[in-house]
């Protein structure tokens, strides 16, 4: 699934990025790991009227 060659290095790239370092520094290391997870969710969260809702499914694409 996805982008060959990119997904494999995504976790490390996000972890080491400026934003990743900031988030980890504020105690959000788990959030950085979740953001780097590839192919683990069947839904796409979409912010609608201030709420995240299921914006669709990868399976439907």
Secondary structure, 3 states (H helix, E strand, C coil): CCCCCCHHHHHHHHHHCHHHHHHHHCCCHHHHHHHHCCCCCCEEEEEECCEEEEEEECCCC
